[in-house]
Amino acid sequence: MEEKVLIVDDEQSIVTLLQYNIEKAGYQTDIAFDGNEALQKASTGEFDLIILDLMLPGMEGTEVCKALRQKQIETPILMLTAKDDEFDKVLGLELGADDYLTKPFSPKEVTARIKAILRRIRKAEEMAENANIKIAELVIYPQQYEAVINGESLSFTRKEFELLHYLAKHKGKVLSRDQLLSAVWNYDFVGDTRIVDVHVSHLREKIEPDTKHPVYIKTIRGLGYKMEEPF
């Protein structure tokens, strides 16, 4: 699946130039010409990177960047500015932009920056995916598909381990059964959330000191499950 870039600038000539070169480099694109439209589109979370002009009608680029980060949308942002002003660059980075370019710029430089940012993001995600996770006495080793509790190695089926790992990666966050189905089973059992409950029950038998009063995997009534750090 091609990565998708949102291009935000109020100058049609710049948008056309960027769109042509970015698509030529193998990315999908979408465009927005003002800050409000940019915020609306970017808020969907469907983009892999946003090219965001600093000076925009409706809402400035810095405000769009700030609003997205407040919404916990961490899509990388490459800020464009016509000003060679250090304050603007620093402000953009402080608000959550990942990089910036000053106009005029080379289309080749833009595509090079896009590739570098996305490569850095993928590497960080890969490292996070493979990092060991420790929650109280439970230690999860993703690369080995192993988990240990109180120093004792546990035995899991592949799906049990993937479910445990996903819950642990999102510790403290309530995850619905549908979310878990999508993440672990890829909708193979769409509509049948009982499989999630069955696997959670199996996990509890292996990691909980008392399955009637679980301290690691909590049921959030009417919502789903949440992994917690036991007190």
C-alpha positions in Angstrom: 0.0 0.0 0.0 1.4 3.4 -1.0 2.1 5.9 1.7 -0.1 9.0 1.5 1.0 12.6 1.8 -1.3 15.6 2.6 0.0 18.8 0.9 -1.2 22.0 2.5 -0.4 25.4 0.8 -2.6 28.3 -0.5 -0.5 28.8 -3.6 -1.8 26.6 -6.5 1.6 26.7 -8.3 3.4 25.2 -5.3 0.7 22.6 -4.7 0.9 21.5 -8.3 4.7 21.3 -8.3 4.7 19.3 -5.0 1.9 17.0 -6.0 3.6 16.2 -9.4 7.0 15.4 -7.8 5.7 13.6 -4.7 3.5 11.3 -6.8 6.4 10.7 -9.2 8.4 9.6 -6.1 5.7 6.9 -5.5 3.4 8.4 -2.9 -0.3 9.1 -3.0 -1.3 12.7 -2.3 -4.2 14.8 -1.2 -4.4 18.6 -1.0 -5.8 21.4 1.1 -5.6 25.1 0.5 -6.4 26.5 3.9 -5.8 25.7 7.6 -9.4 24.6 8.4 -9.5 22.2 5.5 -6.1 20.9 6.5 -7.1 20.3 10.1 -10.3 18.5 9.0 -8.5 16.2 6.5 -5.5 15.6 8.8 -7.7 14.7 11.7 -8.8 11.5 10.0 -5.4 10.1 10.6 -5.2 8.5 7.2 -2.0 10.3 6.1 1.6 9.1 6.6 3.0 12.6 6.4 1.8 16.2 6.1 3.5 19.0 4.3 2.2 22.1 6.0 2.7 25.8 4.9 3.2 28.2 7.8 1.2 31.0 6.4 -2.4 29.9 5.5 -5.8 31.5 5.3 -8.3 30.5 8.0 -5.8 29.0 10.4 -2.1 29.3 10.3 0.1 26.3 9.9 1.4 26.6 13.5 -2.2 26.5 14.8 -3.0 23.4 12.7 0.1 21.7 14.0 -0.8 22.5 17.6 -4.4 21.4 17.2 -3.3 18.0 15.7 -0.9 17.3 18.5 -3.5 18.2 21.1 -5.8 15.6 19.4 -3.0 13.1 19.8 -2.5 12.8 16.1 1.2 12.1 15.6 1.4 12.1 11.8 4.8 13.6 10.9 4.7 17.2 9.7 7.2 18.9 7.3 6.6 22.6 7.8 7.1 25.0 4.9 7.9 28.7 5.5 8.6 31.6 3.2 10.3 33.4 6.1 13.9 32.9 6.8 13.2 33.6 10.5 14.7 31.4 13.2 11.8 32.2 15.5 9.2 30.6 13.1 11.3 27.5 12.6 11.8 27.0 16.4 8.2 27.7 17.1 7.1 25.1 14.5 9.4 22.5 15.9 8.3 23.2 19.5 4.6 22.8 18.5 5.3 19.3 17.1 6.6 19.7 13.5 9.2 17.1 12.6 11.2 19.2 10.1 11.0 22.4 8.1 12.0 23.8 4.7 12.3 27.4 3.7 10.9 28.6 0.4 12.1 28.6 -2.3 13.0 24.9 -2.2 14.0 22.2 -4.6 11.3 19.5 -5.3 14.1 16.9 -5.0 14.9 18.3 -1.5 11.3 17.9 -0.5 11.0 14.3 -1.6 14.4 13.6 0.1 13.1 15.0 3.3 9.8 13.0 3.0 11.8 9.8 2.6 14.1 10.6 5.5 11.2 11.4 7.9 9.2 8.3 6.9 12.4 6.1 7.2 13.0 7.5 10.7 9.4 6.9 11.7 9.4 3.3 10.4 12.7 2.6 12.3 11.3 4.0 15.5 8.1 2.0 15.1 10.1 -1.2 14.4 12.2 -0.6 17.5 9.1 0.0 19.7 7.4 -3.1 18.2 10.4 -5.3 19.1 11.2 -3.8 22.5 10.7 -5.9 25.6 7.8 -4.8 27.9 7.8 -5.1 31.7 4.6 -4.7 33.6 5.1 -5.5 37.3 6.3 -9.2 37.4 5.3 -9.9 33.8 8.0 -9.5 31.1 7.2 -9.9 27.4 9.9 -10.6 24.8 8.3 -9.9 21.4 11.2 -11.1 19.2 11.2 -14.5 21.0 7.4 -14.8 21.3 8.0 -15.5 25.0 6.7 -14.1 28.3 7.9 -14.7 31.8 6.0 -14.0 35.1 7.7 -14.1 38.5 10.7 -15.6 36.7 8.7 -18.5 35.3 8.4 -19.0 31.5 4.8 -19.1 30.1 3.4 -21.1 27.2 1.0 -19.4 24.7 -0.5 -20.1 21.4 0.5 -17.6 18.7 -2.8 -15.6 19.0 -2.7 -15.6 22.8 0.8 -14.1 22.6 -0.2 -11.5 20.0 -3.2 -10.5 22.1 -1.1 -10.2 25.2 1.6 -8.2 23.4 -1.0 -5.8 21.9 -2.7 -5.2 25.2 0.7 -4.6 26.8 1.8 -2.1 24.1 -1.4 -0.1 24.9 -1.2 -0.4 28.6 -3.6 1.9 30.3 -5.8 2.3 27.2 -9.3 0.8 26.9 -9.4 -1.4 23.8 -12.8 -2.5 22.4 -13.3 -6.1 21.3 -13.7 -4.9 17.7 -10.3 -3.1 18.0 -8.7 -6.3 19.3 -10.3 -8.4 16.6 -8.9 -6.0 13.9 -5.4 -5.8 15.4 -4.9 -9.5 16.2 -7.2 -11.4 13.9 -7.4 -8.9 11.0 -11.2 -9.3 11.0 -11.1 -13.0 10.3 -13.8 -13.4 12.9 -15.6 -10.1 12.2 -18.7 -9.7 14.3 -17.8 -12.6 16.6 -16.1 -10.9 19.6 -16.5 -14.1 21.7 -13.1 -15.2 20.4 -11.6 -12.2 22.2 -13.3 -13.1 25.4 -12.1 -16.7 25.2 -8.5 -15.7 24.6 -8.6 -13.1 27.4 -9.8 -15.9 29.7 -6.9 -18.1 28.6 -4.4 -15.3 29.2 -5.8 -14.7 32.7 -5.4 -18.3 33.6 -1.7 -18.0 32.8 -0.8 -14.5 34.2 -3.3 -13.6 36.9 -2.7 -14.6 40.5 -6.5 -14.8 40.9 -8.7 -15.1 37.8 -11.8 -13.9 39.7 -10.1 -10.7 40.6 -7.7 -9.9 37.7 -5.0 -7.3 38.3 -3.3 -7.3 34.8 -6.2 -7.5 32.3 -9.2 -5.6 33.5 -12.7 -5.8 32.0 -14.1 -2.4 31.4 -17.9 -3.1 31.3 -19.6 -2.2 28.1 -16.3 -1.1 26.5 -13.7 -3.8 26.3 -10.4 -4.6 28.1 -7.4 -2.7 29.5 -4.0 -3.8 30.6 -2.9 -2.2 33.9 0.1 -2.1 36.1 -0.9 -4.0 39.3 -0.5 -2.1 42.5 
